[in-house]
Amino acid sequence: MPNALKEMDRVDLINIERLSHIIRGLSAVEFETLEILLDKDASNTITESLKELERGTRIPIDEW
């Protein structure tokens, strides 16, 4: 067993195992959403796009 796992508190290890189980159970769409949420650049782009939409400054896709 790698040293990092040996040094982990048992509760932390159980939580990591639970997290891995949850991630494996995600659908493709849920997993892709999780990837976007974890990607700071993608999250910032989405946030900025929403702000532009609210201000009415967003360029419609058919006008690109």
C-alpha positions in Angstrom: 0.0 0.0 0.0 1.5 3.4 -0.9 2.7 5.5 2.0 0.0 8.2 1.5 -2.7 5.6 2.1 -0.9 4.2 5.1 -0.7 7.7 6.6 -4.3 8.6 6.0 -6.8 8.6 8.9 -9.2 5.7 8.5 -12.2 8.1 8.3 -10.5 9.9 5.5 -9.9 6.7 3.7 -13.5 5.7 4.0 -14.6 9.1 2.7 -12.3 8.7 -0.3 -13.6 5.2 -1.0 -17.2 6.6 -0.8 -16.3 9.4 -3.1 -14.8 7.0 -5.7 -18.0 4.9 -5.5 -20.2 8.0 -6.1 -18.0 9.1 -9.1 -18.1 5.7 -10.7 -21.9 5.8 -10.4 -22.3 9.1 -12.3 -23.9 9.1 -15.7 -21.9 10.5 -18.6 -23.7 13.8 -18.4 -23.2 14.0 -14.6 -19.5 13.2 -15.0 -19.1 15.9 -17.7 -20.9 18.4 -15.5 -18.5 17.6 -12.7 -15.5 18.1 -14.9 -16.8 21.5 -15.9 -17.5 22.5 -12.3 -13.9 21.4 -11.4 -12.4 23.4 -14.3 -12.0 26.9 -13.1 -11.6 28.4 -16.6 -14.8 26.7 -17.8 -16.7 27.8 -14.7 -15.5 31.4 -15.2 -16.5 31.3 -18.9 -20.0 30.1 -18.0 -20.3 32.7 -15.3 -19.3 35.5 -17.7 -21.6 34.2 -20.4 -24.5 34.3 -17.9 -23.7 37.9 -16.9 -23.5 38.9 -20.6 -26.9 37.2 -21.2 -28.4 39.1 -18.2 -27.0 42.4 -19.6 -28.3 41.7 -23.0 -24.8 42.0 -24.5 -24.5 38.3 -25.5 -24.1 37.7 -29.3 -26.6 35.1 -30.5 -24.9 31.9 -31.8 -26.4 32.4 -35.3 -24.7 35.8 -35.5 -21.1 34.6 -34.8 
